[in-house]
Amino acid sequence: MQPKPMGGDRHSQRMETHAPEILELIEATPDLTLAEIAAHMASRHGLRVAVSTVWRLLERHA
């Protein structure tokens, strides 16, 4: 039996599926904060994410 890989990002895919929606939100409201995006994801999709997770998503999409 092989050990599983350690470390790495295992949760980004949850947010990545919502990337188009998040990028549209930012385009419509450029001064939206990371906390507001995280709150939107929680209220709209029941997806609780940290502000740092939102930051990493935006960093990947420049």
BELHUZI-V769733 format. One line per field, one symbol per residue. phi: phi as a letter, one per 30 degrees, with the letter a starting at -180 (. if undefined). psi: psi as a letter, one per 20 degrees, with the letter a starting at -180 (. if undefined). burial: 1 if it has 9 or more other C-alpha atoms within 8 Angstrom, else 0. A space follows every 10 residues. Layout:
# BELHUZI-V769733
phi = ???
psi = ???
burial = ???
This chain:
# BELHUZI-V769733
phi = .ddddciicc cddededcee ddddedddbd cddddddddd ddddbiccbd edddeddddd ch
psi = pqqqqqaroi ihhghhhjgg gghgghhhnh jprhhhgghg hghhikooqq hhggghghhh j.
burial = 0000000000 0100100010 0100110000 0001001111 1100000010 1011101000 00
